[in-house]
Amino acid sequence: MQLVVKDLSPEAMLDSARTRPAFLYEPRREIQAYCSILPYGPAGTPAWYGAVTDPSSGRYWLFLERVRGLELRHVGAFSKWEQTARWIGRFHRSFSPARVRQLARQSTVLVYDDDFYWRWLDRAQRFARCLAERRILDKIALSYGSVIRRLLNLPRTLIHGEFYPCNVLICENARPVRICPVDWEMAALAPGLMDLACLTAGWTARKQLALARAYAETDSDWNTADNRIDLDCCRLHLAIKMLGWSSDWAPPRHHAHDWLAEAADTSKRLGLS
């Protein structure tokens, strides 16, 4: 049996992970996700074989199935992206409101509340790299309260939190094809559309709509104005979060995205600027 041992202690973090804001660090979160949350979702995620949680020694180990597959970003077939959108849609719908509340109380998942949303905007404004960037963010800030109110009114479920293509493995040798989301450190109680916003970043509007329809699966009314606005609010939050991630961090070239342009374009669609 081949396993992956994830050492979640601060000393073991990769340099790229060390740029993660300190307030997000909670080594028990991913352990609890595999123990208490993922068993209630659709099949596909790595099997959990055990964990060590020892705060006195700072030891947090997670023992998982070693999954052989390609990152979604390396898979050319758009149909696999649509399958991934369907998977995360089913995951979000796996939890009843009562179950969501129960699991949120029993775990250390992040909670996307009013303070959480404003915190990222404040960080983005403080980390602005030039006057032009600061002006764009300041203009968004004037009406950002309306975006946050809309986000807070969306149904909340348990989300991955970083549902980017690099965090999804596609096992094409399996039948049926296995969709395997990994790295659940940022599991959260939040609108499910946050994960869809991560998955669709960088695609054309037509492909984004196709992924949104795959996510909704049985909802034939997905393309309503309200759905599009809700998703754009999540996209705007995602862009703001990435701009506020760190004052001295830039993503690797293959993960690069113009988040400032994303924020500006999305805020225009929402009528904020």
C-alpha positions in Angstrom: 0.0 0.0 0.0 1.4 3.4 -1.0 0.5 6.4 1.1 1.1 10.1 1.3 2.1 11.5 4.6 1.2 15.2 4.9 3.1 17.0 7.7 0.9 20.0 8.5 3.1 21.5 11.1 4.4 25.1 10.5 8.0 23.9 10.2 7.2 21.5 7.4 5.4 24.0 5.2 6.8 24.7 1.7 8.1 28.2 1.0 5.0 28.9 -1.1 2.7 27.9 1.7 4.6 30.2 4.2 3.2 33.2 2.4 -0.3 32.2 3.5 -1.6 34.8 5.9 -1.1 33.6 9.5 -4.8 34.0 10.4 -5.6 31.2 8.0 -3.3 28.6 9.5 -5.0 25.8 11.4 -3.3 22.4 11.0 -6.4 20.5 12.3 -8.6 21.8 9.5 -7.6 19.4 6.8 -7.4 16.5 9.2 -11.0 17.2 10.3 -12.1 17.6 6.7 -10.9 14.1 5.8 -12.2 12.6 9.1 -15.6 14.3 9.4 -16.6 16.0 6.2 -15.4 14.2 3.0 -17.0 10.9 4.0 -20.4 12.6 3.5 -19.6 13.9 0.0 -19.4 12.1 -3.4 -16.7 9.5 -4.0 -13.3 10.4 -5.5 -11.3 12.2 -2.8 -8.2 10.4 -1.4 -8.9 7.7 1.2 -8.0 8.7 4.7 -6.0 6.1 6.7 -5.2 8.0 9.9 -3.8 11.1 11.5 -1.7 12.3 14.4 -2.7 15.4 16.3 -0.4 16.4 19.1 -0.4 20.1 19.9 2.1 19.7 22.7 4.8 18.7 20.2 3.4 20.6 17.2 2.9 17.3 15.3 0.1 17.1 12.8 0.4 14.2 10.4 -2.2 13.1 7.9 -2.0 9.7 6.2 -3.7 9.5 2.8 -4.0 7.3 -0.3 -1.4 8.1 -2.9 -3.5 9.0 -6.0 -2.0 8.7 -9.5 -3.4 11.2 -11.9 -2.9 14.4 -13.8 -3.7 17.9 -12.4 -6.8 19.2 -14.2 -4.7 22.1 -15.6 -2.8 19.5 -17.6 -5.9 17.9 -19.0 -6.9 19.4 -22.4 -10.4 17.9 -22.8 -12.9 20.4 -21.7 -15.3 17.6 -20.9 -13.1 16.7 -17.9 -13.5 20.3 -16.6 -17.2 19.9 -16.9 -17.1 16.6 -15.0 -15.1 18.5 -12.3 -17.8 21.2 -12.1 -20.4 18.5 -11.7 -18.4 16.8 -9.0 -18.1 20.0 -6.9 -21.8 20.8 -7.5 -22.7 17.4 -6.1 -20.4 17.8 -3.2 -22.1 21.1 -2.2 -25.5 19.5 -2.5 -24.5 16.6 -0.3 -25.0 18.5 2.9 -28.4 19.5 4.3 -28.5 22.9 6.1 -28.7 21.1 9.4 -25.7 18.9 8.6 -23.7 22.0 7.4 -24.4 23.7 10.8 -23.4 20.6 12.7 -20.2 20.0 10.9 -19.2 23.6 11.1 -19.7 23.5 14.9 -17.6 20.4 15.2 -14.7 21.4 13.1 -12.3 24.3 12.5 -13.5 25.2 9.0 -13.1 28.9 8.0 -16.4 30.9 8.1 -17.0 33.5 5.4 -18.7 36.2 7.4 -18.8 40.0 7.3 -15.5 40.4 9.0 -13.8 37.9 6.7 -14.9 39.6 3.5 -13.9 43.1 4.7 -10.5 41.8 6.0 -9.5 40.8 2.5 -10.4 44.2 1.0 -8.5 46.0 3.7 -5.4 43.8 2.9 -5.7 44.4 -0.8 -5.8 48.1 -0.3 -2.8 48.1 2.0 -0.8 45.9 -0.4 -1.6 47.9 -3.5 1.6 48.1 -5.6 1.0 51.4 -7.2 -1.4 54.4 -7.1 -3.4 53.2 -10.1 -4.1 49.8 -8.3 -5.0 51.6 -5.1 -7.5 53.9 -7.0 -9.2 50.9 -8.5 -9.6 49.2 -5.1 -10.7 52.4 -3.4 -13.4 52.8 -6.0 -14.6 49.2 -5.5 -14.6 49.8 -1.8 -17.2 52.5 -2.0 -19.9 50.0 -3.0 -18.4 46.8 -1.7 -20.8 46.6 1.2 -23.6 45.7 -1.3 -21.5 42.8 -2.6 -20.9 41.5 0.9 -24.6 41.7 1.7 -25.4 39.7 -1.3 -22.7 37.1 -0.5 -24.0 36.8 3.1 -27.5 36.1 1.8 -26.4 33.2 -0.4 -27.0 29.7 0.9 -23.8 28.4 2.6 -22.4 25.0 2.4 -19.1 23.3 3.0 -16.6 24.2 0.3 -13.0 23.3 -0.7 -11.9 26.9 -0.5 -9.1 26.6 -3.1 -10.8 24.7 -5.9 -8.2 25.6 -8.5 -7.2 23.2 -11.4 -3.9 22.5 -9.6 -5.8 21.0 -6.7 -7.9 18.5 -8.7 -6.4 15.2 -10.0 -7.9 13.5 -13.0 -7.5 9.7 -12.9 -8.3 8.7 -16.5 -7.3 5.1 -16.1 -10.2 4.6 -13.7 -13.6 3.6 -15.0 -15.5 5.8 -14.6 -12.9 8.6 -14.7 -12.1 9.6 -11.2 -12.3 13.3 -10.1 -10.1 13.7 -7.1 -9.9 17.0 -5.3 -6.9 17.3 -3.0 -5.5 19.8 -0.5 -8.4 20.7 1.8 -6.5 23.1 4.1 -8.9 25.9 3.3 -12.2 24.1 3.8 -14.9 26.6 4.8 -18.5 27.3 5.4 -19.3 29.6 2.5 -21.4 30.0 -0.7 -20.7 27.0 -2.9 -20.2 29.4 -5.9 -16.9 30.3 -4.3 -15.5 27.0 -5.6 -17.0 27.6 -9.0 -15.4 31.0 -9.2 -12.0 29.3 -8.6 -12.6 26.7 -11.2 -13.7 29.1 -13.9 -11.1 31.8 -13.4 -9.3 32.5 -16.7 -11.9 30.9 -19.1 -13.8 32.8 -21.7 -17.4 33.9 -20.8 -18.8 31.1 -23.0 -16.7 28.4 -21.3 -17.5 29.8 -17.9 -21.2 29.5 -18.6 -20.7 25.9 -19.8 -19.0 25.1 -16.5 -21.7 26.9 -14.5 -24.4 24.8 -16.2 -22.4 21.6 -15.5 -22.1 22.7 -11.9 -25.9 23.3 -11.6 -26.5 20.0 -13.4 -30.3 19.7 -13.0 -31.0 23.4 -12.7 -32.2 24.4 -16.2 -32.7 28.0 -15.0 -29.0 28.6 -14.2 -28.5 31.4 -16.8 -30.7 33.8 -14.9 -29.5 37.3 -14.1 -29.5 36.5 -10.4 -27.2 33.5 -10.9 -24.7 35.5 -12.9 -24.6 38.3 -10.4 -24.1 35.9 -7.5 -21.2 34.2 -9.3 -19.7 37.6 -10.2 -19.8 38.6 -6.5 -17.9 35.4 -5.7 -15.4 36.2 -8.5 -14.9 39.7 -7.2 -14.2 38.4 -3.7 -11.7 35.8 -5.1 -9.9 38.6 -7.0 -9.8 40.8 -3.9 -8.5 37.9 -1.8 -5.7 37.1 -4.2 -4.7 40.8 -4.3 -4.7 40.8 -0.5 -2.9 37.5 -0.1 0.6 38.9 0.7 2.5 42.1 0.3 5.6 40.3 -1.2 4.2 37.2 -3.0 3.6 36.5 -6.6 2.2 33.2 -7.9 4.4 30.9 -10.0 4.3 31.7 -13.8 1.9 28.8 -14.5 -0.5 30.0 -11.9 -0.3 33.7 -12.8 -3.5 35.6 -13.4 -4.2 39.4 -13.7 -6.4 39.6 -10.6 -6.5 43.4 -10.7 -8.0 43.3 -14.2 -10.4 40.6 -13.0 -11.5 42.8 -10.1 -11.9 45.8 -12.3 -13.9 44.0 -15.0 -16.1 42.2 -12.5 -16.9 45.3 -10.6 -17.9 47.0 -13.8 -20.3 44.2 -14.6 -21.8 44.6 -11.1 -22.1 48.3 -11.7 -19.6 49.3 -8.9 -17.3 51.3 -11.1 
